[in-house]
Amino acid sequence: MLFHKISLNNFRQYYGEQTIQFQASNEKNVTVIHGENGAGKTALLNAFNWSLYGITDLPDSDKMINNYAVEKATDGRKVEMYVEVEFESKDVQYILRRSVSGTKYGKELQNMENSILLQYYSGGQWKKLSNPKVEVNRILPENLRNYFFFDGERIDHLSRHEDNEEIREAVKVIMDLEIIERGVKHTEDVKKEFQKEWASFADEETKQLLTQQDSLKSQRQELVGDQSQIRQNIEYRTNQIQDIDNQLALVKGISEKQQERKDIEEKLQSQKDALSSTQINLRKTVSKQGYLAPTHLLASKLNEKLSNIDVSQKEPFPELTKSLIQSIIDKGVCICGDDLCEHKTENLKKLLETVATDNQNASMNTLKTQIDMVLDNRERFLEVLKENERNEYQFKESIVDHENKLEEISAELSNRQYENVPDLEKNRRAYLDEVAEYNKKLGVIEHKIKDLDLKIQEVNTQINKQQQIQEKAKLAKRRLDTCEKLTSVMGKIYSLKEEEVIKDLQEKIQEVYAQFLRKGFKITLTNDLHLEVRNHYGERVALSQGERQITSLSFIGAIVDIARKHYQKKSSDIISEGGIYPLVMDSPFGALDSDHRHRVAKGIHSLSEQIIVVVSTSQWKGEVEDAFSPYIGNQYKLSYHDPRQQNGDEAFEYTEIKRM
């Protein structure tokens, strides 16, 4: 989406029609709008929001029509206010006009009317769209408007813990991952319909199985919802604990004790991980080799029986085997080389009936050797078992020791009368208890989900065994199977695309952040889409307002840039990827010092095809003007007319947009 022009007519303090043309060329992609405080910068930013979505963040949002236009109109005359934007999206030209009008009676407007008209250019003519709200939200969703039309001094919220869901939603929508997600959901809905259709043709047993399957899946879905909520609760409390730790680390006289606790917590986690690994190894060892434990009893009985067997008494020739005698008979030649006569052959055949199939002595020796090998394996199994049990005991002791130390530190801090340390520590302990309780519930839910998965798998197996005779039932079953496969494929595509987008976004955010921020902090976009900033020591840092503004601006700029690059390199039109988006910013340099202003101004033009900046003189002059100058296509000035400095009919407040 790129803007070509915006026209404001009687919108707030903009009297009459005022127009701005925007630039979006490769070299001159910046449009600068200069305005002092009170000149209408915020109103201009809100004009974009109002025209696209019918909402504003302005005070007295019900009073949108210019006061002077109402005052100047004669009684019974119609007064109209509108905002019209011309823009393009994915090579399609649009004109959107939203208006409000009313008839003046006395000093008020009555019979208010609202209208919206969206047209697109196709086949050499402009055509009207019957669903402008849906189309606008398809092009640029309303819930993402603050990413593209924002007050630079109020965007620091993205760097806070609680906004990762907002970030996740932005990534999904801007990168068109939401299309795949909707596809999965719609396919799931269709699958349910096909399943009902199949069930209507199925026999009674299959119907019962399908009902059971549906019930199990509903239970699982409910548990997954509970699981997701608990994980969010854990994440929220964990972030609160981290915030408390950061506050305690700044309290003089407490920081050393806080660092000690941090070290112990890291060791505790290491011991817990080691314990978990040991217990997993223990279970695997017992599962694979547990059968060896009682083998010494069986070996003792076998050896006793073998020692009582006298092969020489039962077999006339214990060393002979049937295979050897049969070979001599077949060849007709004795082992001495003489040919066998009929008499000798008959004797060999009689001997063949009395000789064992295998060499009995050899068989017994082999069995004894195998018994010894089993016993050796048993000894090694018991040694490994004891070693794991010793490690398990040691890790448990170490964990208890570390937990006791942490409890002592917590108790000590609770008694320290520094600032609000006791209250912070009290809250910290309460949050830790909540996290522990959440983790217990999470374990129970995960166990139930695994149990349900096994039951669902078993029911699916039984369903697959049912033979459907009717052709309609078979067709419904094929459709159902196709939906299953399609859902699986789209799920895999989504995971791969999400992984690719997060990787690209992570790299771009780091690149932009390094360019914008003077300090050598490192920014990370975690897999659960948190923005984390850490110092040289890997510790999370408390950011100033200006640093939070740069962090949020880096994310917005990075996602706009990545969306553009994905859109430009897409290989097919089957699944759309990314898009072209503008950045419309009001006062993006207000909370920044001189160096950071220069850094942001120097690099931000390259992050989007179109940059629209609304800025005051104090923010513009100097380093910002110098950095932006090579990329400016158009410049405008918001000229404020103060009624106190005017006479006669012109003594009213309004803002005029003048091209520079």
Secondary structure, 3 states (H helix, E strand, C coil): CEEEEEEEEEECCEEEEEEEECCCCCCCCEEEEECCCCCCHHHHHHHHHHHHHCCCCCCCCCCCECHHHHHHCCCCCEEEEEEEEEEEECCEEEEEEEEEEEEEECCEEEEEEEEEEEEEEECCEEEECCCHHHHHHHHCCHHHHHHHEEEHHHCHHHHCHHHHHHHHHHHHHHCCHHHHHHHHHHHHHHHHHHHHHHHHHCCHHHHHHHHHHHHHHHHHHHHHHHHHHHHHHHHHHHHHHHHHHHHHHCCCCCHHHHHHHHHHHHHHHHHHHHHHHHHHHHHHHHHHHHHHCCHHHHHHHHHHHHHCCCHHHHCCCCCCCHHHHHHHHHHCECCCCCECCHHHHHHHHHHHHHCCCCCHHHHHHHHHHHHHHHHHHHHHHHHHHHHHHHHHHHHHHHHHHHHHHHHHHHHHHHCCCCCCHHHHHHHHHHHHHHHHHHHHHHHHHHHHHHHHHHHHHHHHHHHHHCCCCCHHHHHHHHHHHHHHHHHHHHHHHHHHHHHHHHHHHHHHHHHHHHHHCCCCCEEEECCCCCEEEECCCCCECCCCHHHHHHHHHHHHHHHHHHHHHHHHHCCCCCCCCCCCCEEEEECCCCCCCHHHHHHHHHHHHHHCCEEEEEECHHHHCCHHHHHHHHHEEEEEEEEEECHHHCCHHHCCCEEEEEEC
